[in-house]
């Protein structure tokens, strides 16, 4: 049973971080609209998504926020039995990311305080090689725990655009907030 739970958690983790999304083309006038934040209200959390992102879905994620080559995915799941908290889950995630990519460069792995919720932010670039060539993505993942749940905020973009989205992704991760009735 523990193996099954760990396998399911691994699959969810990999799908959320390695599923690719593309945004639709926008005109110059559309992209110059003011940035307004949309609040995402999940059962246990609130998070602010920039208003310039469109909502879509993929085969593996019911809700994905996209803008040009950037995407934001929010997932939650029961904390796997093989993880006893945030630090062990981040270690588990990093090991999983490393196993599923051909190359990974860790840019940041540090604690984050989001509205009094202590989490961890992992920033990295991964590459997967295939017969069609190499595929790389820049990722910033916010990890938070509460009420025996793990919450992942996965922000992705092309590595060439990492600097363009880094502040926006940081703002999204730092907007994470557990609702009062959820355990911090």
N, C-alpha and C positions, 0 to 999 in steps of 0.2 A: 504494500500500500504506500509506504514511504517513497519507493522508487517511482510509482505512478504519479504521485503528487509532485515529486521533483521533476519528472519528465514533462508534465503539463506546465509547470511553472517555467521550465527552460524554454519550451516552445513559445509560450506567451511572450517571454522576454525577448527572444530572438525575433519573433514576428513584429513586435512593436519597434524594435530598433533597426531592423533591416528591411522592413517593408518600404518600398519607394513610392513617392507620390509626386505628381507634377501638378503645377497650377496651370490655369488657363491663361492665355495671353491677355494682357490688359493694355488699354490705350494710355497715353501720357496723361490725359485728363482724369482717368479713373485712379491712377496711381498717385495723383497729387491731392486726393481727397484727404481731409484731416483724419488723423488716427484717433479712433474712438474705441475704447475697450469694451468688449462683450464679456459679461460674466457667465461662465460655465457653471452650472449648478448640478453637481453629481449628488448621489445619495448622501455622501458624507463630507464632501469638500466643495469649496468655491475656488475658482481660478479665473484670472482675467486674460482673455485672448484679445490681441489687437483687432480692432474693427476692420482692418484692411484684409484680414484672412477670410476666405470663403470656407463654408462647411461642406464636406463631402464624405464619402465612405470608401472603404476598400473591402476586399474579400475577408481580410483578417481584422479590420477595425471598423466598428459601426460609425464612429465619428472621427474625422480627421480634418484639421484646419490647415489650409494651404494658401500660399501666396508665392507666385512665381516658382522658384525652385525650393522654397522652404516649406516645411510641414511641422505640425505640432500634434502629438497624439497623447492622450491621457488614458492610462489604464490603471486598474486596481485589481487586486486579487488577495486571497487569503495568504498570509505569510507562510511560506513552505515550512514543513516540519524540520528540514535540515538547516534552517536559519533561525537563530534565537533573537534577532533584532536587526536594526538598521545596518550596523557595521558588517555583520556576517552576510546580509543580503547584498550589500554593495560588493563585497569580495566575491560572492557567488555570481553576481551579474558580470563582473569584470572577467572572471574565469570563463563564463559562457560566451561573452563577446569575443574573447581571445580565441576560443575553440572554433567559433564559426566564421572567423575572418582570416584572411591570409596574412594581413599585417594590421597592426593597431598601434597608434601613437597616442599615448595619454598626455593630454595637455593640462588637465587639472583634475584633482580628486580631493575635495575638501568639504568640510561642514558648511552648511548654509542655514541661516535663520530666516524663516519666512513667516512673518506675523506671529512670532513666538513658537512656531513649529520648527524644531531642529531636524534638519535633514542632511542630505549629502548631495553635492553636485559633481557629476563626472563629465568631463569634457574630453572628447577624443576624435580622432579621424581614423576610420577603418577602410581597408581595401579588401575586395574580394576579386580574385582572378578567375576568369572563365575563358573559354575558347574564343569569345568575342572581345576579349581584352579585359582590362582592369576597371572595376567600378569602385569609386570612393565616395564617402559621405563624411561630413563633419557632423558630430552629434553633441548635444548638451542634454544630459539626463538628470532630472531632479528626482531624488528618492526620498520618500517620507513614509513613516509608519504611524499607525493609530488603530486602536481597537482590533489588534491582530491582523490588520490589513497592511499591504504594501501598496503605495501609490507611486506610479512612475509618470513623469512628464517628459516625454521624449521629443526633443526639438532637433530637426535635421535640415541640412542645406548642403549644396555643393561646397567642397572645401575652398574653392576660389572665392566664395561669398561669405565665408565664416565671419570675417570682420564686419561685414554689412549687417548681419543678423545677431551677432553676439549680445549686444545690449538689449535688443528686443527679447531674445530668448531668456536672458538673465531676468528681465522684468517679469516674464511669464512664470518662471520657476519661483521667483520671490513673491508672487501673488498668491501662491498656494495657501489655503487656510482650511483647517478642519472645522466643521460645524460644531457648535457648542455641545451637542449631545454625543459627539464622537469623542472617544478617549484620546488625549494627546500623549 
